[in-house]
Amino acid sequence: MKKLKKRFIVPAVVFILGMCALIGAIYVVGESQEQQNRTNAKLNAMTYTERIYGELMEGIGVTDSLKQVVISGDGNINRFYDIAANMMDDSIQSIQIAPNGVVSEIYPEESNESSKIDLINDSDRGEISRYARDNDTVIMQGPLELKQGGYGIAVRNPVYLENENGQKSFWGFTIVILKVPEIFSESVEALSSFGYKYSLQKFASPWDDTYEWVYGSKEELNDPVIYDFNVYGYKWRLEILPKSGFYNNRYLLYLFIGGGVIVLLLAGLTAALISINENRKNFKRLAVTDALTGIYNRHGFDEQVEQYMRQNPQKHCVVAMLDIDDFKLVNDVYGHAAGDGALQKLAESMKQYFSKDVILGRNGGDEFSIFMPDCTVEEVKPFLKKFTGETKKFYCKGEEHTFTISLGFAEYPVLADDRSQLMRCADMALYEVKMRGKNGCMAYREGERIKSRAKLGFAVKDIIDNMPGAFIVYRADKENDEILLANNELLRLTGCKNMDELLAYTGKSFRNLIRPDEQESCQKSIWSQINGGHSNDYIFFHMRKADGTYISVLDHGRIVDSVHNGRVFYVMIMDLNALQRHYGDCLELVEK
């Protein structure tokens, strides 16, 4: 007997508890559904009231334009019909002017002859027209049934003229009759297509706060979403309601039926809750995760680093920034799919190489960031150098290809006070690696000359090491001719040991390579050639060396638009004495 009771009582208890849970869940789902639908309805109401407002203002703007014509003509309006014809569109029934409140001109005239009335004294229009005149305000009357068929809203804009004494006098009205619902047909049709019933209403007059129906569903909407807006002092209201209501009753019924098997129902509800929770976590993870590589994106990386620094303001840590050398070449030669593969392989190697407490991120493109907590530059330097030197591989059409990376890193709080400053230091170190030929690893040190170089779109190491002629790149700016790059031959020609010496004795300015008495004439010659439509310039000058002596040189420059640096000059510098020494015979033949 006890076993029998247990067999029925326990399932009954489970059933009762399950039904209670089911009813509670249905209630929660229904409320959530209603809230979501209301939120969507509010967003749609907000969006379409803005559109309706814009459509109304566009129509009302016709009276403003006509008003300006009247004022600029000192009360006279010539070629009214031509002006009105240009303003007409499908949403306008007619355009009118009413000097002294009496409608005298209407476009189009056809079927509108009876509309030439005295607005000030008309029984239906007088009170509101006098209000507009006396308060210098735009009024909207209607919707009115039009004799030509359909409905319209009359917009009357009072016009005042100012005499030479500054006194204003009432001239009359500029008027537009807006068709209803054509004036806002696109908006209301969109609401209907989205499955909403709607009702558009407005105040009957500026002094009457009762709403009158303008367009939409004439029946009263039960608990709609309401959005109010103002047009020239008139309060308008848009009410919208889903045609099926805020509750999806069919869905709730199916949910209730599906709860017949209590155990399965509870399991399903549990699974649903777990699924919802997992989806929330997934959405949060996706928001901070780079889709291609599976590591943090820039936002997620910054967020994690900021959190660590807030919690551990005194602890040392290191940020490294790295990118793939000549990544554009990988994309151009092997295709973007192969480039994506290289990025994925690099991210995988980072995950395998660094410990789990290290934060990895992709800034975008081929640039990555690494955050190493609780360590110093000296501790991680060998580790980072080893990682930089390891062979990196990607595959294209079944073939294996290799690529290299460049990496710069900096330490907090030794060199930076916050995350952004720390990353800038690492970024400067990275670009110094680029300037020194790529495929390297360097730490930022305070006081060391590390400048954030612009990303030059060519193989810097090859140019510096292999070009036989003296070569220099500087900004094509008359006021700021900053030297950006010089190769080894140029350094040798000027007697400099390195780029630092060149920048020091020239003050980073190309013009300081030119003998002072020749600077002005050389600059004029360069820019006259460029401004004359040429991309190349040719000049002769005496170039100042680091020891203060001068050598005669020929300059062949070309102005180009660099993606990262704007306009720059690429310049070949030729030692005139060397040319004569090595090519003297050839030059004599050319002269003959």
C-alpha positions in Angstrom: 0.0 0.0 0.0 2.8 2.4 0.9 4.6 1.6 -2.3 1.4 2.2 -4.2 0.9 5.5 -2.4 4.4 6.6 -3.1 4.0 5.6 -6.8 1.1 8.0 -7.2 1.8 10.6 -4.5 5.3 11.4 -5.6 4.3 11.8 -9.3 1.3 13.8 -8.2 3.6 16.1 -6.1 6.0 16.4 -9.0 3.1 17.1 -11.3 1.7 19.8 -9.0 5.1 21.4 -8.5 5.8 21.1 -12.2 2.5 22.7 -13.1 3.2 25.5 -10.6 6.6 26.0 -12.1 5.1 25.9 -15.6 2.4 28.4 -14.8 5.1 30.7 -13.2 7.3 30.2 -16.2 4.5 31.0 -18.6 3.7 34.2 -16.7 7.4 35.2 -16.8 7.7 34.4 -20.5 4.5 36.3 -21.3 5.6 39.4 -19.3 9.0 39.2 -21.0 7.4 38.9 -24.4 5.1 41.8 -23.6 8.0 43.9 -22.4 10.1 43.1 -25.5 7.2 43.8 -27.8 6.5 47.1 -26.0 10.2 48.0 -26.3 10.1 47.3 -30.0 6.9 49.2 -30.4 8.4 52.2 -28.5 11.4 52.2 -30.8 9.2 52.0 -33.9 7.0 54.8 -32.6 10.0 56.9 -31.9 11.5 56.2 -35.3 8.3 56.9 -37.3 7.2 60.0 -35.3 10.6 61.4 -36.3 9.8 60.5 -40.0 6.3 61.9 -39.7 7.6 65.1 -38.1 10.2 65.4 -40.9 7.5 64.9 -43.6 5.2 67.5 -41.9 8.0 70.0 -41.6 8.9 69.4 -45.3 5.4 70.3 -46.2 5.2 73.3 -43.8 8.6 74.4 -45.2 6.7 75.4 -48.4 5.0 78.2 -46.5 8.3 79.3 -45.0 9.9 79.5 -48.5 6.9 81.4 -49.8 7.0 83.7 -46.8 10.6 84.6 -47.6 9.7 85.4 -51.2 7.0 87.8 -49.9 9.3 89.5 -47.4 12.1 89.8 -50.0 9.6 91.3 -52.4 8.4 93.8 -49.8 4.9 92.3 -50.0 4.9 91.7 -53.7 5.2 88.2 -55.2 5.9 87.9 -58.8 5.5 84.7 -60.8 3.5 83.1 -58.0 2.3 80.2 -60.2 5.9 79.4 -61.4 7.2 79.4 -57.9 4.3 77.3 -56.6 4.6 74.9 -59.5 8.2 74.2 -58.5 7.2 73.6 -54.9 4.3 71.1 -55.6 4.6 67.4 -55.0 2.2 64.5 -54.6 1.5 65.3 -50.9 0.4 68.9 -51.5 -3.2 69.6 -52.6 -2.6 73.3 -53.2 -0.5 76.3 -52.4 -2.1 79.7 -51.6 -1.4 83.2 -50.6 -3.8 85.4 -48.7 -2.9 89.1 -48.5 -4.8 90.7 -45.6 -6.2 87.3 -44.8 -8.1 87.0 -48.1 -7.1 84.1 -50.4 -6.3 85.7 -53.7 -4.0 83.2 -55.5 -4.2 79.4 -55.6 -2.1 76.9 -57.4 -3.4 74.9 -59.1 -6.5 77.1 -59.8 -8.5 74.2 -61.3 -11.1 73.0 -58.9 -9.9 75.4 -56.2 -11.8 78.6 -57.3 -14.2 78.3 -54.3 -11.3 78.4 -51.9 -10.7 82.1 -52.4 -12.3 83.2 -49.1 -11.8 85.7 -46.3 -10.0 83.6 -43.7 -10.2 86.3 -41.0 -14.0 86.5 -41.1 -14.9 83.0 -42.2 -17.1 81.2 -39.7 -15.1 78.0 -39.8 -11.6 79.4 -40.2 -11.8 82.9 -38.7 -11.1 82.1 -35.1 -8.0 80.1 -35.7 -6.8 82.4 -38.5 -7.1 85.4 -36.2 -5.2 83.5 -33.5 -2.4 82.9 -36.0 -2.4 86.6 -37.0 -2.4 88.0 -33.5 0.2 85.6 -32.1 2.4 85.4 -35.2 2.4 81.6 -35.1 1.8 78.9 -37.7 -1.5 77.1 -37.3 -2.7 73.8 -38.7 -6.4 73.2 -39.2 -7.9 69.8 -40.0 -8.0 67.3 -41.3 -10.7 68.9 -43.4 -12.8 67.2 -46.0 -11.7 68.7 -49.4 -14.2 69.6 -52.1 -11.9 67.9 -54.6 -12.1 64.7 -52.6 -10.1 63.3 -49.7 -8.8 65.1 -46.6 -6.2 67.7 -46.0 -4.5 69.8 -43.3 -4.4 73.6 -43.9 -1.2 75.1 -42.8 -1.3 78.9 -42.5 1.9 80.9 -41.9 1.4 84.6 -41.0 3.6 87.1 -42.7 4.7 90.4 -41.2 6.5 93.2 -43.0 8.8 95.6 -41.3 8.9 99.3 -42.3 11.9 101.6 -42.2 11.0 102.5 -38.6 11.2 98.9 -37.5 7.4 98.6 -37.1 5.8 95.4 -38.2 2.5 95.1 -40.0 0.4 92.1 -40.9 0.7 91.3 -44.6 -1.3 88.1 -44.8 -0.8 84.3 -44.9 1.2 81.9 -47.0 -0.8 78.6 -47.1 -0.3 75.0 -48.1 -3.0 72.3 -48.0 -1.3 69.0 -47.2 -3.1 65.8 -48.3 -3.9 63.3 -45.7 -2.6 60.6 -45.6 -0.3 61.3 -48.5 1.9 63.7 -46.5 3.0 60.8 -44.3 2.1 57.9 -46.4 5.5 56.2 -46.4 5.6 56.2 -42.6 2.1 54.9 -42.0 2.5 52.3 -44.7 5.7 51.1 -43.1 3.9 50.8 -39.7 1.2 48.7 -41.3 3.7 46.5 -43.1 5.4 45.9 -39.7 2.1 44.5 -38.3 0.9 47.5 -36.3 -2.4 49.2 -35.9 -1.9 52.9 -35.4 -3.7 56.2 -34.7 -2.3 59.6 -35.5 -3.9 62.5 -33.6 -3.3 66.2 -32.9 -4.6 69.0 -30.8 -7.7 70.6 -32.4 -6.2 74.1 -31.9 -3.5 75.8 -30.0 -5.9 76.6 -27.1 -7.7 73.3 -27.1 -5.9 70.3 -25.5 -8.3 67.7 -26.8 -7.0 65.4 -29.5 -8.6 65.1 -32.8 -8.1 62.1 -35.1 -6.0 62.7 -38.1 -5.4 59.2 -39.7 -5.1 55.5 -38.9 -7.3 53.1 -37.0 -10.5 54.8 -36.0 -11.3 52.3 -33.3 -9.9 52.9 -29.8 -6.6 51.1 -29.4 -6.4 49.0 -26.1 -3.3 50.0 -24.1 -1.2 51.2 -27.0 2.4 52.6 -27.0 2.1 56.4 -27.1 4.6 58.8 -28.4 4.0 62.6 -28.4 5.8 65.2 -30.4 5.3 68.9 -31.2 5.0 70.7 -34.5 4.8 74.5 -34.2 3.1 74.4 -30.8 0.7 71.7 -31.8 1.0 68.5 -29.8 0.7 65.4 -32.0 0.4 61.9 -30.8 1.1 58.6 -32.4 -0.4 55.5 -30.9 0.6 52.1 -32.1 -0.4 48.5 -31.2 0.6 45.2 -32.7 -2.3 43.7 -34.6 -1.9 40.5 -32.6 -1.4 42.4 -29.4 1.6 42.4 -27.1 1.0 38.8 -26.1 1.5 35.9 -28.5 -1.3 33.7 -27.1 -0.7 30.9 -29.5 2.8 30.6 -28.3 1.8 30.6 -24.7 -0.8 27.9 -25.4 1.7 25.7 -27.1 4.1 26.2 -24.1 1.3 25.1 -21.7 0.5 22.0 -23.8 4.2 21.2 -24.0 4.3 21.0 -20.2 2.1 17.9 -20.1 5.0 15.7 -19.3 6.2 17.3 -16.1 9.7 15.8 -16.0 10.3 16.7 -19.6 8.9 20.1 -19.0 11.1 20.8 -16.1 14.1 19.4 -18.0 13.1 21.6 -20.9 12.7 24.7 -18.8 16.1 24.0 -17.1 17.6 23.5 -20.5 16.0 26.7 -21.7 17.3 28.7 -18.7 20.8 27.2 -19.2 20.5 28.0 -22.9 19.5 31.6 -22.1 22.3 32.0 -19.6 24.8 30.5 -22.1 23.6 32.8 -24.8 24.1 35.8 -22.6 27.6 34.6 -21.8 28.3 33.9 -25.5 27.0 37.3 -26.5 29.3 38.9 -23.9 32.2 36.8 -25.0 31.6 37.6 -28.7 31.5 41.3 -27.9 35.1 41.2 -26.7 36.4 38.4 -28.9 38.0 38.7 -32.3 35.9 36.5 -34.7 38.9 35.5 -36.9 41.4 34.5 -34.3 39.4 33.7 -31.2 41.4 36.0 -28.9 40.4 39.3 -27.4 39.6 42.1 -29.8 40.8 45.7 -29.0 37.9 46.5 -26.8 38.2 43.3 -24.8 42.0 43.5 -24.5 41.8 47.1 -23.2 39.1 46.2 -20.8 41.1 43.3 -19.3 44.3 45.4 -19.0 42.5 48.4 -17.4 40.9 46.0 -14.9 44.2 44.5 -13.9 45.8 48.0 -13.5 43.0 49.2 -11.4 43.3 46.2 -9.1 47.1 46.2 -9.1 48.3 49.8 -9.5 51.8 49.1 -8.1 52.6 45.8 -9.8 55.0 45.7 -12.7 53.7 44.4 -16.0 54.7 44.4 -19.6 52.7 45.2 -22.8 54.0 44.0 -26.2 52.8 45.0 -29.6 53.6 43.0 -32.7 52.6 42.7 -36.3 53.4 40.6 -39.4 56.2 41.9 -41.6 55.0 42.8 -45.1 51.5 41.6 -44.4 50.2 43.5 -47.3 52.5 41.5 -49.6 51.0 38.2 -48.2 47.5 39.4 -49.0 48.5 40.7 -52.5 50.5 37.6 -53.5 48.5 34.8 -51.8 45.1 36.3 -51.4 43.1 37.5 -48.4 42.2 34.0 -47.4 45.8 33.1 -47.0 46.3 36.4 -45.1 43.6 35.4 -42.7 45.2 32.0 -42.3 48.5 33.7 -41.4 46.7 35.7 -38.7 45.0 32.6 -37.3 48.3 30.7 -37.2 50.0 33.6 -35.4 47.2 33.7 -32.9 47.5 30.0 -32.3 51.2 30.2 -31.8 50.7 33.0 -29.2 48.1 30.8 -27.4 50.5 27.9 -27.3 53.6 29.9 -26.4 52.3 32.2 -23.6 50.8 31.1 -20.3 47.1 31.3 -19.5 47.5 34.4 -17.3 48.8 36.4 -20.3 46.2 38.4 -22.1 46.3 38.2 -25.9 44.5 40.6 -28.2 44.1 41.6 -31.8 44.0 45.3 -32.4 42.9 45.0 -36.0 44.5 44.2 -39.3 47.8 42.3 -38.6 48.5 44.1 -35.3 48.4 42.1 -32.0 48.9 43.0 -28.3 50.2 40.9 -25.4 49.8 41.8 -21.8 52.1 40.0 -19.3 51.2 40.6 -15.6 53.5 40.7 -12.6 56.8 40.8 -14.5 59.5 43.2 -15.7 61.1 43.9 -19.1 64.3 42.1 -18.2 62.4 39.0 -17.1 60.4 38.7 -20.3 63.0 40.0 -22.8 64.6 36.6 -23.6 61.2 35.0 -23.7 59.9 37.5 -26.3 63.0 37.4 -28.4 62.7 33.7 -28.6 59.0 34.0 -29.7 59.9 36.6 -32.3 62.7 34.5 -33.7 60.6 31.3 -34.1 59.5 30.4 -37.6 55.9 31.3 -38.3 54.0 29.4 -41.0 50.8 29.5 -43.0 49.4 27.4 -45.8 48.1 28.4 -49.3 46.8 25.8 -51.7 48.4 23.0 -49.7 51.9 24.7 -49.8 53.7 25.9 -46.7 55.0 29.5 -46.5 56.8 31.3 -43.7 56.5 34.8 -42.4 58.2 37.0 -39.8 57.0 39.4 -37.1 58.2 42.5 -35.4 57.7 43.2 -31.7 58.1 46.1 -29.4 57.4 46.1 -25.6 57.4 48.4 -22.6 57.0 48.1 -18.8 54.5 49.6 -16.4 54.9 51.6 -14.1 58.5 52.3 -15.0 57.8 54.1 -18.3 54.0 54.7 -18.3 51.3 55.9 -15.9 48.4 54.2 -17.5 47.4 51.6 -20.2 47.2 54.0 -23.1 50.6 55.5 -22.4 52.1 52.0 -22.0 50.7 50.9 -25.3 52.0 54.0 -27.0 55.5 53.2 -25.7 55.2 49.6 -27.0 53.9 50.9 -30.3 56.9 53.3 -30.6 59.3 50.4 -29.9 57.5 48.3 -32.6 58.0 51.0 -35.2 61.6 51.4 -34.2 62.0 47.7 -35.0 60.4 48.4 -38.4 62.7 51.3 -39.1 65.7 49.1 -38.3 64.7 46.4 -40.8 61.8 44.4 -39.3 61.9 40.8 -37.9 63.2 42.0 -34.5 62.3 42.6 -30.9 63.0 45.7 -28.9 62.1 47.2 -25.5 61.2 50.8 -25.1 63.6 52.7 -22.8 63.1 56.2 -21.5 65.5 58.7 -23.1 66.3 56.4 -26.0 65.4 57.9 -29.4 62.4 56.0 -30.3 59.9 57.9 -32.4 56.6 56.6 -33.8 57.4 56.2 -37.4 54.8 56.4 -40.1 54.2 53.0 -41.7 56.3 53.3 -44.9 54.9 51.1 -47.7 58.2 49.6 -48.8 60.9 47.2 -47.6 63.0 49.6 -45.5 65.8 47.1 -44.8 66.4 46.4 -48.4 66.5 50.1 -49.3 68.9 51.0 -46.5 71.2 48.0 -47.1 71.3 47.7 -50.9 70.6 50.9 -52.7 73.9 52.2 -54.3 72.9 55.8 -54.5 72.2 58.4 -51.8 68.4 58.4 -51.1 66.3 60.5 -48.7 62.6 60.9 -48.1 61.1 64.1 -46.6 57.7 65.8 -46.3 56.5 67.8 -49.2 55.6 70.8 -47.1 57.0 74.3 -47.6 56.8 74.9 -43.9 57.6 71.5 -42.5 60.1 69.5 -44.7 60.7 66.9 -42.0 63.2 64.2 -42.9 61.5 60.8 -42.7 64.2 58.4 -44.0 67.7 58.4 -45.3 69.7 55.4 -46.5 73.2 54.4 -45.6 74.7 56.0 -48.7 73.2 59.4 -47.8 74.6 59.0 -44.3 78.0 58.2 -45.7 77.9 61.2 -48.1 77.0 63.6 -45.2 79.6 62.0 -42.9 77.1 60.8 -40.4 77.4 57.5 -38.4 73.7 57.0 -38.1 70.3 58.5 -38.6 70.4 60.2 -35.2 73.4 62.2 -36.2 71.8 63.3 -39.5 68.6 64.4 -37.7 70.6 66.2 -35.0 72.7 68.4 -37.3 69.9 69.1 -39.7 67.3 69.7 -37.1 65.2 67.1 -39.0 64.8 69.6 -41.8 65.8 68.9 -45.4 66.5 72.6 -46.2 69.3 72.5 -43.6 71.3 70.2 -45.9 71.5 73.1 -48.4 74.0 75.9 -48.1 72.2 78.8 -46.4 72.7 81.3 -49.3 71.2 78.7 -51.7 68.2 77.6 -49.6 65.7 80.2 -50.8 66.5 79.8 -54.5 66.5 76.0 -54.2 63.1 76.0 -52.5 61.7 78.3 -55.2 63.1 76.1 -58.0 61.7 72.9 -56.5 58.2 74.3 -56.0 58.1 76.2 -59.3 58.8 72.9 -61.1 56.1 71.1 -59.0 53.6 73.9 -59.4 54.3 73.8 -63.1 52.6 70.5 -63.3 55.7 68.3 -63.0 56.0 65.5 -60.5 59.9 65.6 -60.7 62.3 68.4 -59.8 65.9 68.8 -60.7 68.2 71.2 -58.8 71.9 71.8 -58.1 73.2 72.9 -54.7 76.0 72.6 -52.2 75.2 70.1 -49.5 76.4 70.7 -46.0 78.1 67.7 -44.3 78.2 66.9 -40.6 81.7 68.4 -40.3 80.5 71.8 -41.7 82.1 71.4 -45.2 80.2 71.4 -48.4 80.0 69.2 -51.5 78.4 69.9 -54.9 75.4 67.6 -55.5 72.7 67.1 -58.1 69.1 66.6 -56.7 66.5 64.5 -58.6 63.3 64.5 -56.6 59.8 63.2 -57.1 56.7 64.2 -55.2 54.3 61.4 -54.4 51.2 60.9 -52.3 51.9 58.4 -49.5 49.0 56.6 -47.9 50.4 57.1 -44.4 52.4 60.2 -44.7 50.5 62.4 -47.2 52.7 64.2 -49.8 56.4 63.4 -49.6 59.5 63.8 -51.8 61.6 60.8 -52.8 65.0 62.3 -53.6 68.2 60.8 -55.2 71.3 62.8 -54.3 74.3 62.5 -56.6 77.8 63.7 -55.8 78.8 65.9 -58.8 82.5 65.4 -58.2 82.0 61.6 -58.2 80.0 61.9 -61.4 82.7 63.8 -63.1 85.4 61.5 -61.8 83.7 58.3 -62.9 81.6 59.5 -65.9 83.7 62.3 -67.2 84.3 60.8 -70.6 80.7 60.0 -71.0 79.7 63.5 -70.0 82.1 64.9 -72.6 80.6 62.7 -75.3 77.1 63.9 -74.4 78.2 67.5 -74.6 79.7 66.8 -78.1 
